[in-house]
């Protein structure tokens, strides 16, 4: 997708011979011809009416990601959570049943455990990676299946193709959050998913300076979610759309460099005496390594690890890293680290985290595009602060 990342979705939106897509900071659009205005307003002719509905810069971003995911259509949102919640609210009705996994991103998990049950929607959250258990739940009947693979932060893997087959049989919609893999490493639609979601805030933008979300898939489905969003108003800002377009031009370069860094660092940490556990789908001892190998082109730039000595050790090590932002974000050009309890799963209670196997001292590491040698040395220096022989005893 390297060429699409640079070129897709741009030419139709350029003006005045400019080589870049403009930011159209206009809330509304002027029509001198009232009949034409009416025809555009009722959707009979192409054009833009009002910024909550559509905007040319936002449309260019949607066009680019649509082509990269191999989708018929795409629509965008103010954040990744808006993409997820708008999609769920579009398709679910009281009495419906949803099957998902326990390890979705903390915000998604809150929608499942706190908000949807209030609407009389039943949620079944399965052990992530236990395909047989998930299939049993799907066979009981469900309207929608929501997957995230790899998951945040323990990078667990679900076989998209396998679940898609059953989803089709059961006439259930399969939605996949592809934020961690990006369209460079995984295309859920080609594996049988109906809809794919990204928090564009992360890798698509890639520079930790703009929020956004996007949904790609079949036109008839995406149009329904677009309609919900244009009324409910979780619209992407044109300035954010511009930053997404600019960021995506280097998505292929960034993701491969980050993936290489993550793979080598995960391996290095696996052999470090201060490290208790490393979670990375590229490691051969990862429980679903083979599935990751089959459905992903690379294993991604996210991993997590824990230290002997738990949270106390984490408090010693993380502040010593020179080349890392300690921040609640991921997917940026800068390496970004943080304890899962403060970042992805801050919304969960300690009991809920324990239930998910997220130790209070689990560190989420989002590898940036820095040189591997510097990142490795940085970790080595920081880990030296621990008295490893004590910690191991
Ligand atoms: N999905 C995943 C996998 C995430 O990591 C996040 C992170 O925040 C989201 C969705 C939500 O995205 P946003 O923060 O843009 O709302």
Boltz pocket constraint, residues with backbone or C-beta under 6 A from the ligand:
constraints:
  - pocket:
      binder: B
      contacts: [[A, 78], [A, 79], [A, 80], [A, 81], [A, 82], [A, 105], [A, 107], [A, 148], [A, 150], [A, 152], [A, 177], [A, 179], [A, 180], [A, 198], [A, 199], [A, 200], [A, 201], [A, 202], [A, 211], [A, 212], [A, 213]]
      max_distance: 6.0
